[in-house]
Amino acid sequence: QAAQALAAPRAVPTTAVRYVVAPEPAYPTTSRRLGEAGEVRLRVEIGTDGRARHVSVHHSSGYPRLDESAVAAVRAARFAPYTEQGVALVVWTIVPIAFELQS
């Protein structure tokens, strides 16, 4: 078990991740006014407690304000711990956050 704890977290598909508190990104006012929209894909390490331990931009929306809002939202979110055979594991996944302007 000690070796497992030292092993690098493995990646799991986005579909394997469940939220206790889903991310709710704020759409920056300036971005909305300027018509900035797009999808941010974040690489997230989820701890055994369901908290995002590390969050980084895997694929940018092209707009730093949107990227920063997405990172903040995922840091505030809470995940259900990922378990295998009843044991919570530290895992990586990609979390997409979409910013879409409604007309």
All heavy atoms as an XYZ file, in Angstrom:
780
protein
N       0.829     -1.197      0.000
C       0.000      0.000      0.000
C       0.872      1.259      0.000
O       0.514      2.245     -0.612
C      -0.926     -0.014      1.203
C      -1.791      1.235      1.243
C      -3.141      0.958      1.819
O      -3.411     -0.114      2.284
N      -3.995      1.925      1.772
N       2.018      1.242      0.683
C       2.905      2.398      0.679
C       3.386      2.675     -0.739
O       3.480      3.832     -1.146
C       4.083      2.163      1.608
N       3.675      1.630     -1.500
C       4.117      1.810     -2.887
C       3.005      2.449     -3.709
O       3.265      3.284     -4.562
C       4.523      0.476     -3.490
N       1.757      2.054     -3.440
C       0.631      2.623     -4.174
C       0.509      4.115     -3.861
O       0.227      4.912     -4.740
C      -0.661      1.892     -3.790
C      -1.859      2.385     -4.580
C      -3.138      1.669     -4.201
O      -3.196      0.991     -3.184
N      -4.156      1.830     -5.002
N       0.750      4.506     -2.615
C       0.643      5.904     -2.222
C       1.715      6.752     -2.911
O       1.503      7.921     -3.196
C       0.751      6.037     -0.712
N       2.881      6.155     -3.180
C       3.965      6.882     -3.823
C       3.842      6.907     -5.339
O       4.499      7.695     -5.999
C       5.312      6.267     -3.428
C       5.656      6.340     -1.941
C       6.938      5.598     -1.659
C       5.754      7.784     -1.478
N       3.032      6.026     -5.893
C       2.869      5.957     -7.342
C       2.195      7.226     -7.846
O       1.401      7.842     -7.148
C       2.038      4.738     -7.727
N       2.526      7.622     -9.058
C       1.908      8.801     -9.650
C       0.415      8.550     -9.844
O       0.018      7.438    -10.203
C       2.570      9.108    -10.980
N      -0.398      9.573     -9.598
C      -1.840      9.398     -9.830
C      -2.078      9.049    -11.292
O      -1.383      9.522    -12.175
C      -2.418     10.780     -9.516
C      -1.383     11.485     -8.729
C      -0.068     10.908     -9.136
N      -3.076      8.201    -11.518
C      -3.360      7.843    -12.904
C      -4.538      8.655    -13.414
O      -5.337      9.173    -12.637
C      -3.597      6.349    -13.045
C      -4.855      5.823    -12.429
C      -4.904      4.312    -12.626
N      -6.056      3.747    -12.000
C      -7.225      3.590    -12.615
N      -7.379      3.940    -13.854
N      -8.250      3.060    -11.972
N      -4.611      8.729    -14.729
C      -5.686      9.483    -15.367
C      -6.942      8.638    -15.453
O      -6.868      7.429    -15.684
C      -5.256      9.920    -16.758
N      -8.070      9.276    -15.237
C      -9.367      8.620    -15.406
C     -10.191      9.486    -16.360
O      -9.993     10.696    -16.441
C     -10.114      8.419    -14.063
C      -9.337      7.493    -13.151
C     -10.409      9.732    -13.379
N     -11.115      8.866    -17.094
C     -11.931      9.661    -18.025
C     -12.857     10.621    -17.281
O     -13.241     10.374    -16.138
C     -12.727      8.604    -18.795
C     -12.685      7.379    -17.958
C     -11.433      7.450    -17.128
N     -13.196     11.701    -17.945
C     -14.103     12.696    -17.373
C     -15.401     12.043    -16.897
O     -15.960     12.437    -15.876
C     -14.417     13.777    -18.433
O     -13.182     14.331    -18.870
C     -15.300     14.864    -17.896
N     -15.851     11.025    -17.616
C     -17.113     10.357    -17.274
C     -17.024      9.587    -15.954
O     -18.050      9.219    -15.389
C     -17.526      9.386    -18.395
O     -16.440      8.490    -18.646
C     -17.867     10.138    -19.672
N     -15.799      9.346    -15.454
C     -15.633      8.606    -14.197
C     -15.708      9.527    -12.982
O     -15.704      9.066    -11.850
C     -14.298      7.862    -14.206
N     -15.790     10.828    -13.232
C     -15.776     11.817    -12.149
C     -17.191     12.278    -11.841
O     -17.975     12.562    -12.740
C     -14.908     13.027    -12.569
C     -14.993     14.132    -11.540
C     -13.470     12.596    -12.779
N     -17.500     12.317    -10.545
C     -18.802     12.835    -10.113
C     -18.574     14.007     -9.176
O     -17.575     14.054     -8.466
C     -19.596     11.745     -9.390
C     -20.025     10.593    -10.308
C     -20.895      9.605     -9.555
N     -20.747      9.785     -8.135
C     -20.239      8.900     -7.262
N     -19.910      7.829     -7.557
N     -20.098      9.131     -6.004
N     -19.510     14.929     -9.174
C     -19.394     16.110     -8.318
C     -20.293     15.996     -7.097
O     -21.411     15.517     -7.183
C     -19.810     17.373     -9.087
C     -18.897     17.715    -10.226
C     -19.270     17.458    -11.541
C     -17.663     18.301     -9.991
C     -18.426     17.780    -12.598
C     -16.815     18.626    -11.039
C     -17.200     18.360    -12.330
O     -16.365     18.679    -13.365
N     -19.799     16.488     -5.979
C     -20.624     16.730     -4.798
C     -21.120     18.171     -4.902
O     -22.282     18.459     -4.664
C     -19.804     16.506     -3.503
C     -20.606     16.894     -2.276
C     -19.339     15.059     -3.409
N     -20.213     19.072     -5.295
C     -20.542     20.468     -5.581
C     -19.936     20.775     -6.950
O     -18.714     20.806     -7.094
C     -19.960     21.433     -4.519
C     -20.269     22.875     -4.883
C     -20.477     21.090     -3.138
N     -20.784     20.933     -7.956
C     -20.312     21.164     -9.324
C     -19.678     22.550     -9.459
O     -20.063     23.482     -8.750
C     -21.469     21.031    -10.310
N     -18.717     22.677    -10.384
C     -18.139     24.004    -10.610
C     -19.172     24.952    -11.207
O     -19.955     24.551    -12.068
C     -16.998     23.742    -11.596
C     -17.219     22.385    -12.142
C     -18.134     21.653    -11.222
N     -19.180     26.178    -10.705
C     -20.096     27.203    -11.215
C     -19.275     28.425    -11.593
O     -19.158     29.365    -10.809
C     -21.143     27.550    -10.164
C     -22.082     26.398     -9.852
C     -23.174     26.787     -8.882
O     -23.494     27.986     -8.778
O     -23.704     25.887     -8.233
N     -18.683     28.403    -12.795
C     -17.826     29.521    -13.178
C     -18.613     30.809    -13.382
O     -19.702     30.800    -13.942
C     -17.193     29.061    -14.484
C     -18.140     28.049    -15.030
C     -18.785     27.387    -13.840
N     -18.029     31.903    -12.900
C     -18.618     33.223    -13.135
C     -18.179     33.679    -14.515
O     -17.006     33.562    -14.861
C     -18.131     34.190    -12.073
N     -19.119     34.153    -15.301
C     -18.780     34.668    -16.633
C     -18.281     36.098    -16.432
O     -19.047     36.967    -16.037
C     -20.025     34.672    -17.530
C     -19.730     34.458    -19.003
C     -20.370     33.466    -19.713
C     -18.828     35.274    -19.674
C     -20.113     33.261    -21.061
C     -18.554     35.085    -21.024
C     -19.206     34.084    -21.715
O     -18.947     33.893    -23.043
N     -16.991     36.346    -16.641
C     -16.484     37.708    -16.400
C     -17.261     38.746    -17.207
O     -17.519     38.562    -18.399
C     -15.022     37.629    -16.863
C     -14.675     36.173    -16.774
C     -15.943     35.444    -17.117
N     -17.632     39.844    -16.540
C     -18.422     40.894    -17.181
C     -17.731     41.436    -18.426
O     -18.365     41.619    -19.475
C     -18.688     42.042    -16.183
O     -19.303     41.484    -15.027
C     -19.585     43.103    -16.772
N     -16.418     41.670    -18.321
C     -15.678     42.201    -19.465
C     -15.704     41.211    -20.626
O     -15.881     41.604    -21.787
C     -14.222     42.526    -19.072
O     -14.256     43.458    -17.985
C     -13.431     43.105    -20.228
N     -15.547     39.927    -20.325
C     -15.577     38.902    -21.378
C     -16.944     38.868    -22.056
O     -17.032     38.750    -23.286
C     -15.266     37.516    -20.790
O     -13.938     37.473    -20.341
N     -17.996     38.973    -21.262
C     -19.353     38.965    -21.824
C     -19.543     40.173    -22.743
O     -20.037     40.056    -23.858
C     -20.373     38.976    -20.681
C     -21.791     38.737    -21.118
C     -22.758     38.799    -19.940
N     -22.520     37.782    -18.937
C     -22.990     36.542    -18.988
N     -23.702     36.156    -20.026
N     -22.750     35.684    -18.027
N     -19.092     41.346    -22.277
C     -19.239     42.575    -23.054
C     -18.453     42.501    -24.368
O     -18.914     42.977    -25.402
C     -18.769     43.773    -22.222
C     -18.998     45.112    -22.874
C     -18.754     46.306    -21.948
N     -17.642     46.167    -21.026
C     -16.351     46.354    -21.348
N     -16.016     46.681    -22.575
N     -15.419     46.215    -20.437
N     -17.267     41.880    -24.325
C     -16.423     41.786    -25.513
C     -16.773     40.596    -26.410
O     -16.148     40.392    -27.446
C     -14.943     41.694    -25.100
C     -14.377     42.926    -24.399
C     -12.965     42.663    -23.911
C     -14.421     44.129    -25.335
N     -17.768     39.801    -25.992
C     -18.188     38.663    -26.807
C     -17.227     37.479    -26.744
O     -17.205     36.647    -27.646
N     -16.442     37.396    -25.677
C     -15.503     36.278    -25.529
C     -16.255     35.024    -25.089
O     -17.035     35.056    -24.137
C     -14.424     36.617    -24.499
C     -13.569     37.795    -24.909
C     -12.603     38.257    -23.843
O     -12.700     37.803    -22.683
O     -11.744     39.100    -24.167
N     -16.019     33.933    -25.801
C     -16.665     32.663    -25.479
C     -15.700     31.548    -25.848
O     -14.750     31.746    -26.601
C     -17.975     32.512    -26.241
N     -15.947     30.362    -25.312
C     -15.116     29.209    -25.661
C     -15.110     28.188    -24.551
O     -15.764     28.352    -23.524
N     -14.365     27.126    -24.792
C     -14.268     26.052    -23.808
C     -12.846     25.975    -23.269
O     -11.883     26.026    -24.026
C     -14.639     24.703    -24.430
C     -14.603     23.565    -23.421
C     -14.978     22.232    -24.021
O     -14.105     21.606    -24.653
O     -16.142     21.826    -23.856
N     -12.752     25.863    -21.954
C     -11.479     25.662    -21.273
C     -11.443     24.202    -20.852
O     -12.428     23.688    -20.316
C     -11.373     26.547    -20.005
C     -10.001     26.404    -19.364
C     -11.692     27.988    -20.314
N     -10.329     23.527    -21.101
C     -10.166     22.150    -20.626
C      -9.071     22.175    -19.569
O      -7.950     22.577    -19.851
C      -9.843     21.215    -21.780
C     -11.026     21.149    -22.780
C     -10.773     20.279    -23.974
N     -10.565     18.883    -23.649
C     -11.528     18.005    -23.310
N     -12.775     18.401    -23.261
N     -11.237     16.757    -23.055
N      -9.452     21.778    -18.361
C      -8.537     21.830    -17.228
C      -8.057     20.439    -16.842
O      -8.841     19.484    -16.845
C      -9.234     22.469    -16.021
C      -9.769     23.878    -16.249
C     -10.601     24.322    -15.068
C      -8.628     24.846    -16.488
N      -6.793     20.337    -16.502
C      -6.237     19.082    -15.975
C      -6.306     19.214    -14.460
O      -5.751     20.150    -13.882
C      -4.793     18.911    -16.449
C      -4.212     17.568    -16.076
C      -2.872     17.359    -16.795
N      -2.429     15.991    -16.655
C      -1.451     15.617    -15.841
N      -0.813     16.506    -15.117
N      -1.121     14.339    -15.760
N      -7.001     18.283    -13.830
C      -7.290     18.394    -12.403
C      -6.843     17.131    -11.671
O      -7.197     16.017    -12.069
C      -8.814     18.594    -12.170
C      -9.119     18.769    -10.686
C      -9.321     19.782    -12.966
N      -6.065     17.326    -10.612
C      -5.722     16.210     -9.729
C      -6.714     16.239     -8.580
O      -6.847     17.253     -7.892
C      -4.300     16.350     -9.192
C      -3.911     15.169     -8.319
C      -2.534     15.323     -7.713
O      -2.446     15.930     -6.633
O      -1.566     14.866     -8.333
N      -7.419     15.136     -8.405
C      -8.445     15.031     -7.365
C      -7.892     14.186     -6.230
O      -7.467     13.046     -6.439
C      -9.730     14.398     -7.926
C     -10.238     15.227     -9.105
C     -10.789     14.268     -6.827
C     -11.312     14.548     -9.915
N      -7.904     14.750     -5.025
C      -7.402     14.041     -3.854
C      -8.400     13.031     -3.319
O      -9.557     12.976     -3.753
N      -7.951     12.236     -2.372
C      -8.820     11.219     -1.774
C      -9.974     11.835     -0.983
O     -10.955     11.165     -0.695
C      -8.017     10.279     -0.856
O      -7.353     11.065      0.145
C      -6.979      9.492     -1.645
N      -9.866     13.141     -0.668
C     -10.943     13.840      0.042
C     -11.928     14.508     -0.925
O     -12.867     15.170     -0.490
C     -10.356     14.879      0.996
C      -9.529     15.951      0.279
O      -9.347     15.864     -0.958
O      -9.066     16.877      0.972
N     -11.683     14.367     -2.238
C     -12.583     14.949     -3.229
C     -12.278     16.394     -3.577
O     -13.000     17.019     -4.336
N     -11.200     16.918     -3.048
C     -10.815     18.303     -3.364
C      -9.844     18.317     -4.538
O      -9.060     17.394     -4.716
C     -10.160     18.976     -2.158
C     -11.128     19.184     -1.016
C     -10.460     19.930      0.129
N     -11.373     20.076      1.244
C     -12.167     21.127      1.428
N     -12.151     22.117      0.566
N     -12.960     21.188      2.470
N      -9.893     19.393     -5.313
C      -8.952     19.569     -6.418
C      -7.609     19.982     -5.814
O      -7.494     21.053     -5.236
C      -9.467     20.627     -7.379
N      -6.618     19.096     -5.931
C      -5.304     19.385     -5.357
C      -4.459     20.241     -6.284
O      -3.716     21.090     -5.829
C      -4.561     18.077     -5.042
C      -5.263     17.291     -3.967
C      -4.694     15.947     -3.602
N      -3.419     15.579     -4.172
C      -2.613     14.668     -3.647
N      -2.947     14.063     -2.537
N      -1.489     14.345     -4.240
N      -4.552     20.001     -7.580
C      -3.830     20.780     -8.587
C      -4.777     21.016     -9.753
O      -5.448     20.092    -10.191
C      -2.588     20.039     -9.087
C      -1.582     19.761     -8.025
N      -0.781     20.737     -7.473
C      -1.245     18.615     -7.391
C      -0.006     20.201     -6.561
N      -0.272     18.911     -6.477
N      -4.800     22.245    -10.245
C      -5.628     22.594    -11.401
C      -4.758     23.392    -12.362
O      -4.132     24.374    -11.957
C      -6.857     23.449    -10.996
C      -7.706     23.776    -12.215
C      -7.681     22.747     -9.932
N      -4.690     22.956    -13.617
C      -3.935     23.702    -14.621
C      -4.707     23.691    -15.938
O      -5.528     22.812    -16.188
C      -2.533     23.109    -14.817
O      -2.623     21.782    -15.292
N      -4.436     24.687    -16.767
C      -5.103     24.787    -18.064
C      -4.455     23.788    -19.015
O      -3.258     23.857    -19.282
C      -5.023     26.222    -18.631
C      -5.625     26.279    -20.029
C      -5.727     27.201    -17.700
N      -5.247     22.823    -19.467
C      -4.788     21.814    -20.430
C      -4.946     22.349    -21.853
O      -4.090     22.158    -22.701
C      -5.592     20.522    -20.232
C      -5.222     19.411    -21.154
N      -4.019     18.761    -21.070
C      -5.896     18.843    -22.170
C      -3.970     17.824    -22.011
N      -5.100     17.858    -22.697
N      -6.076     23.037    -22.090
C      -6.348     23.658    -23.390
C      -7.116     24.947    -23.126
O      -8.216     24.927    -22.570
C      -7.161     22.723    -24.290
C      -7.444     23.298    -25.632
N      -6.467     23.693    -26.506
C      -8.611     23.564    -26.250
C      -7.029     24.180    -27.607
N      -8.320     24.104    -27.470
N      -6.516     26.064    -23.504
C      -7.095     27.376    -23.234
C      -8.297     27.681    -24.124
O      -8.397     27.200    -25.248
C      -6.011     28.443    -23.464
O      -6.564     29.748    -23.375
N      -9.162     28.538    -23.597
C     -10.282     29.068    -24.385
C      -9.772     30.116    -25.370
O     -10.485     30.499    -26.289
C     -11.305     29.727    -23.459
O     -10.716     30.880    -22.840
N      -8.561     30.587    -25.131
C      -8.019     31.691    -25.921
C      -8.200     33.027    -25.228
O      -7.734     34.057    -25.721
N      -8.874     33.013    -24.078
C      -9.142     34.229    -23.327
C      -8.726     34.020    -21.864
O      -9.366     33.251    -21.136
C     -10.627     34.605    -23.391
C     -11.121     34.812    -24.801
C     -11.860     33.828    -25.447
C     -10.818     35.983    -25.490
C     -12.296     34.012    -26.748
C     -11.249     36.173    -26.797
C     -11.992     35.192    -27.417
O     -12.415     35.370    -28.698
N      -7.668     34.710    -21.419
C      -7.180     34.513    -20.045
C      -8.248     34.706    -18.972
O      -8.268     33.973    -17.983
C      -6.059     35.551    -19.910
C      -5.578     35.757    -21.313
C      -6.806     35.618    -22.177
N      -9.149     35.673    -19.161
C     -10.206     35.892    -18.146
C     -11.084     34.657    -17.987
O     -11.451     34.275    -16.876
C     -11.075     37.095    -18.522
C     -10.487     38.445    -18.168
C     -11.473     39.564    -18.537
N     -11.601     39.683    -19.992
C     -10.817     40.459    -20.738
N      -9.883     41.191    -20.174
N     -10.978     40.516    -22.038
N     -11.445     34.027    -19.106
C     -12.284     32.825    -19.044
C     -11.506     31.671    -18.403
O     -12.043     30.925    -17.579
C     -12.779     32.437    -20.432
C     -13.667     33.458    -21.151
C     -14.148     32.894    -22.485
C     -14.839     33.892    -20.296
N     -10.245     31.533    -18.795
C      -9.419     30.462    -18.232
C      -9.314     30.603    -16.713
O      -9.476     29.635    -15.972
C      -8.017     30.467    -18.854
C      -8.025     30.145    -20.347
O      -9.092     29.770    -20.885
O      -6.955     30.263    -20.959
N      -9.054     31.838    -16.247
C      -8.914     32.076    -14.807
C     -10.211     31.810    -14.060
O     -10.205     31.256    -12.960
C      -8.437     33.508    -14.560
C      -7.004     33.735    -15.013
C      -6.634     35.211    -15.118
O      -7.384     36.067    -14.601
O      -5.584     35.496    -15.727
N     -11.335     32.190    -14.650
C     -12.635     31.943    -14.021
C     -12.897     30.438    -13.911
O     -13.400     29.957    -12.895
C     -13.749     32.623    -14.812
O     -15.003     32.358    -14.217
N     -12.544     29.695    -14.959
C     -12.738     28.243    -14.945
C     -11.870     27.590    -13.872
O     -12.336     26.721    -13.130
C     -12.410     27.654    -16.319
N     -10.606     28.012    -13.765
C      -9.705     27.456    -12.741
C     -10.271     27.728    -11.348
O     -10.329     26.826    -10.502
C      -8.282     28.036    -12.888
C      -7.431     27.714    -11.657
C      -7.617     27.511    -14.152
N     -10.719     28.947    -11.095
C     -11.276     29.297     -9.783
C     -12.509     28.447     -9.468
O     -12.686     27.975     -8.334
C     -11.622     30.783     -9.728
N     -13.363     28.241    -10.461
C     -14.589     27.457    -10.248
C     -14.270     26.007     -9.919
O     -14.895     25.410     -9.032
C     -15.481     27.529    -11.486
N     -13.294     25.413    -10.601
C     -12.957     24.008    -10.349
C     -12.257     23.868     -8.998
O     -12.466     22.891     -8.290
C     -12.127     23.424    -11.510
C     -11.557     22.063    -11.155
C     -13.008     23.316    -12.750
N     -11.472     24.855     -8.614
C     -10.841     24.809     -7.281
C     -11.896     24.842     -6.176
O     -11.713     24.244     -5.127
C      -9.869     25.973     -7.115
C      -8.600     25.739     -7.874
C      -7.467     26.606     -7.397
N      -6.273     26.177     -8.121
C      -5.357     26.974     -8.597
N      -5.467     28.263     -8.398
N      -4.335     26.498     -9.246
N     -12.994     25.543     -6.409
C     -14.065     25.644     -5.411
C     -15.006     24.442     -5.442
O     -15.746     24.208     -4.485
C     -14.861     26.931     -5.640
N     -14.983     23.681     -6.522
C     -15.874     22.519     -6.650
C     -15.427     21.412     -5.698
O     -14.301     21.401     -5.208
C     -15.851     22.004     -8.087
N     -16.341     20.476     -5.455
C     -16.007     19.294     -4.650
C     -16.404     18.071     -5.450
O     -17.510     17.986     -5.985
C     -16.747     19.303     -3.306
C     -16.305     20.418     -2.388
C     -14.848     20.255     -1.962
N     -14.342     21.423     -1.291
C     -13.544     22.325     -1.844
N     -13.176     22.225     -3.099
N     -13.107     23.348     -1.155
N     -15.481     17.134     -5.529
C     -15.689     15.899     -6.267
C     -16.016     14.776     -5.298
O     -15.600     14.801     -4.138
C     -14.414     15.514     -7.033
C     -13.996     16.528     -8.054
C     -13.221     17.622     -7.705
C     -14.373     16.392     -9.376
C     -12.827     18.561     -8.644
C     -13.992     17.323    -10.333
C     -13.216     18.408     -9.957
N     -16.725     13.777     -5.779
C     -16.871     12.545     -5.006
C     -15.527     11.830     -5.141
O     -14.999     11.719     -6.251
C     -17.996     11.691     -5.577
N     -14.927     11.389     -4.032
C     -13.642     10.695     -4.157
C     -13.746      9.523     -5.132
O     -14.740      8.804     -5.152
C     -13.359     10.208     -2.734
C     -14.111     11.167     -1.865
C     -15.365     11.499     -2.644
N     -12.728      9.368     -5.971
C     -12.687      8.259     -6.929
C     -12.235      7.019     -6.160
O     -11.213      7.046     -5.489
C     -11.716      8.575     -8.063
C     -11.654      7.466     -9.090
C     -12.591      7.398    -10.111
C     -10.681      6.487     -9.015
C     -12.552      6.383    -11.053
C     -10.633      5.463     -9.953
C     -11.564      5.412    -10.959
O     -11.519      4.402    -11.884
N     -13.018      5.954     -6.259
C     -12.673      4.745     -5.504
C     -12.574      3.531     -6.424
O     -13.250      3.455     -7.450
C     -13.718      4.448     -4.407
O     -14.995      4.262     -5.022
C     -13.800      5.564     -3.387
N     -11.707      2.626     -6.021
C     -11.600      1.304     -6.640
C     -11.551      0.293     -5.514
O     -10.734      0.422     -4.604
C     -10.331      1.210     -7.499
C     -10.448      1.939     -8.815
C      -9.244      1.731     -9.711
O      -8.294      1.014     -9.326
O      -9.250      2.309    -10.813
N     -12.454     -0.657     -5.568
C     -12.564     -1.697     -4.534
C     -12.661     -1.083     -3.137
O     -12.051     -1.555     -2.185
C     -11.394     -2.673     -4.632
C     -11.361     -3.390     -5.969
C     -10.104     -4.214     -6.169
O      -9.152     -4.128     -5.410
N     -10.112     -5.030     -7.216
N     -13.411      0.013     -3.056
C     -13.661      0.653     -1.773
C     -12.530      1.532     -1.259
O     -12.617      2.072     -0.157
N     -11.471      1.704     -2.037
C     -10.330      2.514     -1.612
C     -10.295      3.800     -2.438
O     -10.303      3.750     -3.670
C      -8.996      1.740     -1.795
C      -7.810      2.605     -1.412
C      -9.021      0.452     -0.993
N     -10.268      4.945     -1.750
C     -10.186      6.232     -2.450
C      -8.779      6.405     -3.017
O      -7.792      6.123     -2.339
C     -10.512      7.371     -1.488
N      -8.712      6.852     -4.274
C      -7.433      7.051     -4.951
C      -7.279      8.493     -5.409
O      -8.269      9.168     -5.689
C      -7.340      6.147     -6.188
C      -7.471      4.644     -5.986
C      -7.466      3.941     -7.330
C      -6.342      4.133     -5.103
N      -6.031      8.955     -5.487
C      -5.733     10.241     -6.099
C      -5.669     10.001     -7.608
O      -4.987      9.076     -8.057
C      -4.380     10.795     -5.587
C      -4.034     12.096     -6.306
C      -4.427     11.005     -4.083
N      -6.405     10.806     -8.379
C      -6.463     10.616     -9.833
C      -6.387     11.966    -10.548
O      -6.633     13.011     -9.949
C      -7.752      9.889    -10.272
C      -7.796      8.459     -9.743
C      -9.002     10.649     -9.841
N      -6.050     11.906    -11.839
C      -6.093     13.064    -12.731
C      -7.254     12.889    -13.694
O      -7.567     11.779    -14.087
C      -4.824     13.125    -13.588
C      -3.609     13.623    -12.896
C      -2.608     12.850    -12.388
C      -3.237     14.964    -12.633
N      -1.643     13.641    -11.830
C      -2.005     14.956    -11.974
C      -3.835     16.195    -12.899
C      -1.348     16.116    -11.573
C      -3.176     17.345    -12.501
C      -1.954     17.307    -11.845
N      -7.837     13.993    -14.089
C      -8.841     13.956    -15.146
C      -8.850     15.297    -15.864
O      -8.252     16.262    -15.395
C     -10.240     13.607    -14.604
O     -11.093     13.244    -15.687
C     -10.856     14.753    -13.827
N      -9.523     15.340    -16.988
C      -9.707     16.583    -17.736
C     -11.146     17.050    -17.509
O     -12.090     16.285    -17.693
C      -9.455     16.373    -19.248
C      -8.026     15.883    -19.495
C      -9.746     17.661    -20.016
C      -6.926     16.856    -19.113
N     -11.289     18.297    -17.077
C     -12.611     18.876    -16.806
C     -12.875     19.995    -17.822
O     -12.147     20.985    -17.854
C     -12.689     19.438    -15.374
C     -14.004     20.168    -15.144
C     -12.497     18.326    -14.352
N     -13.905     19.822    -18.661
C     -14.254     20.897    -19.609
C     -15.196     21.909    -18.967
O     -16.132     21.538    -18.252
C     -14.960     20.147    -20.739
C     -15.565     18.956    -20.057
C     -14.680     18.617    -18.886
N     -14.914     23.179    -19.199
C     -15.792     24.259    -18.725
C     -16.106     25.130    -19.950
O     -15.202     25.693    -20.559
C     -15.108     25.127    -17.643
C     -14.682     24.285    -16.433
C     -16.007     26.295    -17.238
C     -15.821     23.799    -15.559
N     -17.387     25.232    -20.281
C     -17.803     25.996    -21.463
C     -18.345     27.356    -21.062
O     -19.108     27.476    -20.092
C     -18.853     25.218    -22.245
N     -17.937     28.357    -21.812
C     -18.479     29.712    -21.665
C     -19.180     30.024    -22.979
O     -18.542     30.136    -24.029
C     -17.349     30.723    -21.419
C     -16.713     30.597    -20.069
C     -15.612     29.773    -19.881
C     -17.207     31.294    -18.976
C     -15.017     29.644    -18.640
C     -16.621     31.182    -17.726
C     -15.512     30.356    -17.555
N     -20.506     30.148    -22.922
C     -21.299     30.393    -24.124
C     -22.178     31.620    -23.904
O     -22.844     31.717    -22.890
C     -22.182     29.180    -24.445
C     -21.387     27.925    -24.738
C     -22.254     26.690    -24.873
O     -23.473     26.762    -24.557
O     -21.719     25.658    -25.300
N     -22.135     32.510    -24.851
C     -22.984     33.690    -24.795
C     -24.372     33.339    -25.309
O     -24.503     32.716    -26.357
C     -22.401     34.826    -25.638
C     -21.103     35.423    -25.100
C     -20.477     36.338    -26.148
C     -21.378     36.200    -23.820
N     -25.375     33.712    -24.545
C     -26.755     33.462    -24.969
C     -27.237     34.697    -25.723
O     -27.073     35.813    -25.256
C     -27.653     33.217    -23.744
C     -27.160     32.132    -22.831
C     -27.063     30.779    -23.504
O     -27.893     30.442    -24.334
N     -26.051     30.002    -23.148
N     -27.815     34.485    -26.893
C     -28.288     35.645    -27.671
C     -29.722     35.971    -27.365
O     -30.436     35.240    -26.794
C     -28.125     35.378    -29.161
O     -28.653     34.137    -29.513
